[in-house]
Amino acid sequence: MMPMLKIGAQLIIWRQRRESDLLGVLDEVSSLGYEGIECGPDIFNTLSDARKALSSRGLSLAGLHTNIRFADRGKVEEAISTLEKLGGQYLIFSGAGGRENTDEKYLKNSEKLEEYGKLAGKHDITVCYHNHWQEIVNDVRGIRLILENTDPKYVSLCVDTYWVKYGGEDPLEFLKKYGDRIVYLHLKDGLADGTRRNPPKFLELGRGVIDFPAILKVAQSLNIEWAVVEQDRTDLTAKESMAISRRYLKENFGI
């Protein structure tokens, strides 16, 4: 029997409340039935006892996420320490192509990913790379450069379903093709025509174009522990939006 995916919540949708009312945000996440959270590495600085804040609400730390341009060895060591203290296992990076989205940036940052992956591996932490649409365009060139220039032992993938689609590829086929490197999933929905003529439009799960029944079937056959719901923006309140997505997963997939 395949292991059940754990369902987490990316805190990005709560915006400024992550700093001003983190405990209130965690209360909402817990009340909606999420099992864990993903957030930035500095988010717990406002709490005196982050471990208790999570455990008392039945929450785990799924992962910490940061743009690689803000990372250096010292900050990575701090993030690893936070993950160890709070029982998290995944350190997620994005933005390897830089604002210019160049091969040079991908190659340089692939070296950093490998370095950070080796460092994290000594603490049983897994480094993942999270895609946006920039890595998907031009026949998935950014992702291919990262995968070709990093060791699978040290660098895995966190796949964002919507950004794959927005970048012009099929998320289902992407999961099948790169499944041996994928250990973490971002469940994101929205509207996308695959040409980027229109700005991204984020929607609650089940309300956009992403084929979650097929994607989750494949995901549960891969080595994926966490499927984290991420919605960058919403016209609803954060709680309302994340409630809709959580209910969609429970009612349609039993997860």
Long-range contacts (C-beta under 8 A, 24 or more apart in sequence): 2-220, 2-221, 3-220, 3-225, 4-220, 4-255, 5-185, 5-216, 5-219, 5-220, 5-224, 5-225, 5-226, 5-227, 5-255, 6-35, 6-36, 6-60, 6-62, 6-225, 6-226, 6-227, 7-33, 7-34, 7-35, 7-36, 7-226, 7-227, 7-228, 7-229, 7-246, 7-249, 7-255, 8-34, 8-35, 8-36, 8-37, 8-38, 8-60, 8-62, 8-63, 8-226, 8-227, 8-228, 8-229, 9-34, 9-36, 9-37, 9-38, 9-228, 9-229, 9-242, 9-246, 10-37, 10-38, 10-39, 10-65, 10-186, 10-228, 10-229, 10-230, 10-231, 11-37, 11-38, 11-39, 11-43, 12-230, 12-231, 12-232, 13-230, 13-231, 13-232, 13-233, 13-234, 13-238, 13-241, 13-242, 14-238, 15-238, 17-238, 18-43, 19-43, 19-46, 22-46, 22-47, 22-53, 23-47, 23-53, 25-238, 26-53, 26-54, 26-57, 26-59, 27-57, 28-238, 28-239, 28-242, 29-57, 29-59, 29-242, 30-57, 30-58, 30-59, 32-239, 32-242, 32-243, 32-246, 33-246, 33-250, 34-59, 34-229, 34-242, 34-246, 35-59, 35-60, 36-60, 36-61, 36-62, 36-226, 36-228, 37-61, 37-62, 38-62, 38-63, 38-64, 38-65, 38-92, 38-226, 38-228, 38-230, 39-64, 39-65, 40-64, 40-65, 40-66, 41-66, 41-75, 41-78, 41-79, 41-82, 44-82, 44-86, 50-82, 50-85, 50-86, 51-85, 51-86, 51-87, 54-86, 60-87, 60-88, 61-86, 61-87, 61-88, 62-88, 62-90, 62-184, 62-226, 62-228, 63-88, 63-89, 63-90, 63-91, 63-92, 63-128, 63-158, 63-184, 63-226, 63-228, 64-88, 64-90, 64-91, 64-92, 65-92, 65-93, 65-94, 65-130, 66-92, 66-93, 66-94, 67-93, 67-94, 67-95, 68-93, 68-94, 68-95, 68-96, 68-109, 68-112, 68-113, 69-95, 69-98, 71-112, 71-116, 73-115, 73-116, 73-119, 76-116, 76-119, 76-120, 77-119, 80-119, 80-120, 80-123, 80-125, 83-123, 83-125, 84-123, 84-125, 88-125, 89-124, 89-125, 89-126, 89-225, 90-125, 90-126, 90-127, 90-128, 90-158, 90-183, 90-184, 90-226, 91-116, 91-120, 91-125, 91-126, 91-127, 91-128, 92-127, 92-128, 92-129, 92-130, 92-158, 92-184, 93-127, 93-128, 93-129, 93-130, 94-129, 94-130, 94-131, 94-132, 95-132, 96-129, 96-135, 96-142, 96-146, 97-134, 97-135, 97-142, 101-134, 101-142, 103-141, 103-145, 106-142, 106-145, 106-146, 106-149, 107-145, 107-149, 109-146, 110-145, 110-146, 110-149, 110-150, 110-155, 111-149, 113-146, 113-150, 113-154, 113-155, 114-149, 114-150, 114-151, 114-154, 114-155, 117-150, 117-151, 117-153, 117-154, 117-155, 118-154, 120-154, 121-153, 121-154, 126-156, 126-183, 126-184, 127-154, 127-155, 127-156, 128-155, 128-156, 128-157, 128-158, 128-183, 128-184, 129-155, 129-156, 129-157, 129-158, 130-157, 130-158, 130-159, 130-160, 130-186, 131-157, 131-158, 131-159, 131-160, 131-163, 131-164, 131-167, 132-160, 132-163, 132-167, 133-163, 133-164, 133-166, 133-167, 133-168, 133-196, 133-200, 134-167, 135-167, 136-163, 136-164, 136-166, 136-167, 136-168, 136-169, 137-167, 137-168, 137-196, 140-167, 140-169, 140-174, 143-178, 147-178, 147-181, 152-180, 152-181, 155-181, 156-181, 156-182, 156-183, 156-184, 157-181, 157-182, 157-183, 157-184, 158-182, 158-183, 158-184, 158-185, 158-186, 159-184, 159-185, 159-186, 160-186, 160-188, 160-230, 161-185, 161-186, 161-187, 161-188, 161-189, 161-210, 161-212, 161-215, 162-186, 162-188, 162-189, 162-190, 162-192, 162-200, 162-202, 162-208, 162-210, 163-188, 165-190, 165-192, 165-194, 165-209, 165-210, 166-190, 166-192, 166-194, 166-196, 166-200, 167-194, 167-196, 168-194, 168-195, 168-196, 169-194, 171-210, 171-211, 171-215, 172-211, 172-214, 172-215, 172-218, 175-215, 175-218, 175-219, 175-222, 176-218, 179-218, 179-222, 182-222, 182-223, 182-224, 183-222, 183-223, 183-224, 183-225, 184-224, 184-225, 184-226, 184-228, 185-219, 185-224, 185-226, 185-227, 185-228, 186-227, 186-228, 186-229, 186-230, 187-212, 187-227, 187-228, 187-229, 187-230, 187-245, 187-249, 188-229, 188-230, 188-231, 188-232, 189-231, 189-245, 200-232, 202-231, 202-232, 202-233, 202-234, 203-231, 204-231, 204-234, 204-236, 204-241, 204-244, 204-245, 204-248, 205-229, 205-244, 205-245, 205-248, 205-249, 206-244, 206-245, 206-248, 206-252, 207-244, 212-248, 212-252, 212-253, 213-252, 213-253, 216-253, 216-255, 227-255
